[in-house]
Amino acid sequence: MSNTITNEQLVAEQGLLTFFLVQSESEAYDDFRSFYDGIVSMVAHKHFGWTETITESGYEQVVEAYKALHDTGFFDDDSEIYG
């Protein structure tokens, strides 16, 4: 298992961490929250040092969750990490 994190994974991780820290109460994110809460928590646990790494398959889920969050309009810009 490689500990190298790609730029796409880093951006996705930071985006989910931002969502965790902001904890928007908007109902617009209820579906996202109910489906991806575990993935967001995993990212927060890494940030707080409660776990050291995220596996490669875990990062696949982080990127998927980021894409879903991006699709909700959570981020102010039009930047995307995927094509």
N, C-alpha and C positions, 0 to 999 in steps of 0.2 A: 504494500500500500504506500502510495506516495503522499508526502506531506505538503507537496507543492500545491498552492492554491492559484487557480487561474484568475485573471482579471474579472471575467464574468462571474465567477463564484464569489470573489471579494465584493463586487458591486451588489450582488444579490444579498449577501450576508449583511452588508451595511444597510441596505434598504429595509430588510426585515427587522434589524435592530432598531432603526429609526421608528418603524411602526410600533415596536414593543415599547420604546421609551415614550412616544407620544400618547399611546393608548387612546386613540380617537374614540369617542363615544358615539360617533355617528352611526346610525343604523345602516348606512350604506356599506359598512364593513362587517356586518353581522355574519353573512354567509362566508366571507373570507375567514373570519375569526373561527367560526365553528368547524371549518374544514382544515385550516392550516395552523391552529393554535399550537399543536405539538411541535411543528417545525419552527415556528417563531420562538417557542420556549427553548428549543435546542440551541438556537443561535444566541439567545440571551444567556443561557448557561455557559456557553463558551466564552462570551464576553466577560461575564463575571468571574470566570476562572473555576467554575464548578465542574467543568469538564475541559479536557485539554484540546481535543480535536473533534472534527466531524469527518466521518468516513466519506469515501468517494460517492457511495450510493446516497449518503446523507446530503451531500452537496447537490446531487441531482434533484433531490426534493427541495432544497433551499432555492435553487434556480427556478424550479417549477412554481414554487410559492411566490417568489419575487415577480415572475411574469403575471401570475394571477392578481397580485396586489397592484401591479402597474396597470393592468386592465381595468381596475376599479376607479382609476383616476386619482389615486392617493398622492402620487408625485406631481409636483407643479409643472415640470418640464415635459418635453416630448422625447427625451432621451430614452433609448432602449438599449439593452445589452444583447438583444437577439435580433435576427433579421426579419 
